[in-house]
Amino acid sequence: MRLRVEFTTEPFDLDEAPAHALVAREVIEGAELDAVDVGPFGNTAEGGADTVLTALDALLRKTLEAGATRITLQVNVIGEGGA
């Protein structure tokens, strides 16, 4: 199964990226996901279900530790096949 995840971390800071946003970027970019798009107001990535779910576990734990007070998350099934 293939998944697409969209997420944001808060609180926002329009002047510079907060620590939790930088941590989220590191986790997602280091997770061997496909079609990663990291932006100031939302982030998306795609990949196999196991890879996406493992990345989300790390993302939730590490961004909360880095000061996130809210994480908004949406996961969609975008295809079948693969791990």
DRENTI-328904 format. One record per residue (C-alpha): x, y, z; residue number from 1. Coordinates in pm, 1 decimal. Layout:
+----------+----------+----------+-----+
!        u !        v !        w ! num !
+----------+----------+----------+-----+
!        X !        Y !        Z ! NUM !
...
+----------+----------+----------+-----+
//
This chain:
+----------+----------+----------+-----+
!        u !        v !        w ! num !
+----------+----------+----------+-----+
!      0.0 !      0.0 !      0.0 !   1 !
!    121.8 !    351.6 !    -82.0 !   2 !
!     41.8 !    646.4 !    139.3 !   3 !
!     56.8 !   1023.6 !    108.7 !   4 !
!    101.6 !   1220.0 !    428.3 !   5 !
!     38.1 !   1592.2 !    470.7 !   6 !
!    133.6 !   1763.0 !    795.8 !   7 !
!    204.9 !   2090.3 !    970.4 !   8 !
!    364.6 !   2163.4 !   1305.5 !   9 !
!    283.1 !   2459.0 !   1526.4 !  10 !
!    333.7 !   2717.5 !   1661.8 !  11 !
!    417.9 !   2908.4 !   1345.4 !  12 !
!    692.0 !   3168.2 !   1329.7 !  13 !
!    693.0 !   3378.6 !   1014.2 !  14 !
!   1038.2 !   3526.1 !   1082.9 !  15 !
!   1236.4 !   3203.1 !   1110.0 !  16 !
!   1168.8 !   2832.8 !   1118.0 !  17 !
!   1116.8 !   2708.2 !   1474.6 !  18 !
!   1315.1 !   2411.9 !   1604.8 !  19 !
!   1022.0 !   2171.3 !   1567.5 !  20 !
!    984.0 !   2261.9 !   1199.0 !  21 !
!   1354.4 !   2199.0 !   1136.3 !  22 !
!   1330.0 !   1863.5 !   1312.0 !  23 !
!   1026.2 !   1770.3 !   1100.4 !  24 !
!   1220.3 !   1853.2 !    784.5 !  25 !
!   1516.6 !   1639.4 !    896.0 !  26 !
!   1293.5 !   1341.6 !    976.3 !  27 !
!   1099.8 !   1352.9 !    649.5 !  28 !
!   1399.1 !   1420.2 !    425.3 !  29 !
!   1593.6 !   1137.9 !    591.9 !  30 !
!   1319.2 !    876.8 !    569.3 !  31 !
!   1362.5 !    747.1 !    211.7 !  32 !
!   1017.0 !    871.9 !    112.5 !  33 !
!    909.4 !    963.5 !   -241.2 !  34 !
!    793.0 !   1304.9 !   -362.2 !  35 !
!    888.0 !   1498.3 !    -47.7 !  36 !
!    773.3 !   1862.4 !    -52.1 !  37 !
!    862.0 !   2070.7 !    253.7 !  38 !
!    720.8 !   2422.2 !    273.9 !  39 !
!    651.1 !   2694.4 !    528.9 !  40 !
!    279.8 !   2614.7 !    571.4 !  41 !
!    254.8 !   2247.0 !    486.7 !  42 !
!    456.0 !   1941.1 !    400.0 !  43 !
!    379.9 !   1633.3 !    192.6 !  44 !
!    552.6 !   1303.7 !    129.0 !  45 !
!    465.5 !    972.3 !    -29.9 !  46 !
!    593.6 !    620.8 !     10.2 !  47 !
!    522.5 !    265.7 !    108.0 !  48 !
!    301.5 !    223.3 !    413.6 !  49 !
!    573.8 !     86.1 !    641.7 !  50 !
!    815.2 !    365.4 !    553.0 !  51 !
!    554.4 !    639.7 !    593.3 !  52 !
!    425.2 !    505.3 !    925.7 !  53 !
!    776.6 !    465.9 !   1065.4 !  54 !
!    859.2 !    822.1 !    959.3 !  55 !
!    539.4 !    951.0 !   1121.5 !  56 !
!    625.3 !    784.0 !   1450.9 !  57 !
!    964.4 !    957.9 !   1450.1 !  58 !
!    812.0 !   1285.0 !   1332.1 !  59 !
!    553.1 !   1294.3 !   1611.2 !  60 !
!    797.2 !   1203.6 !   1885.3 !  61 !
!   1080.8 !   1431.3 !   1775.2 !  62 !
!    876.2 !   1740.5 !   1690.4 !  63 !
!    692.1 !   1725.1 !   2023.3 !  64 !
!   1028.0 !   1695.7 !   2199.9 !  65 !
!   1147.5 !   1999.0 !   2000.1 !  66 !
!    858.9 !   2218.8 !   2114.5 !  67 !
!    566.2 !   2158.3 !   1880.4 !  68 !
!    235.5 !   2225.1 !   2053.3 !  69 !
!     15.7 !   2099.6 !   1769.2 !  70 !
!     74.6 !   1863.6 !   1478.9 !  71 !
!   -191.4 !   1845.1 !   1212.9 !  72 !
!   -172.4 !   1526.9 !   1010.2 !  73 !
!   -358.9 !   1371.7 !    719.8 !  74 !
!   -280.9 !   1031.8 !    569.6 !  75 !
!   -432.9 !    910.5 !    241.6 !  76 !
!   -407.0 !    577.3 !     65.2 !  77 !
!   -295.7 !    654.3 !   -288.5 !  78 !
!   -231.0 !    309.1 !   -426.6 !  79 !
!   -188.4 !    -58.4 !   -364.5 !  80 !
!    118.4 !   -272.7 !   -399.3 !  81 !
!    463.0 !   -254.8 !   -245.7 !  82 !
!    548.6 !   -261.8 !    122.8 !  83 !
+----------+----------+----------+-----+
//
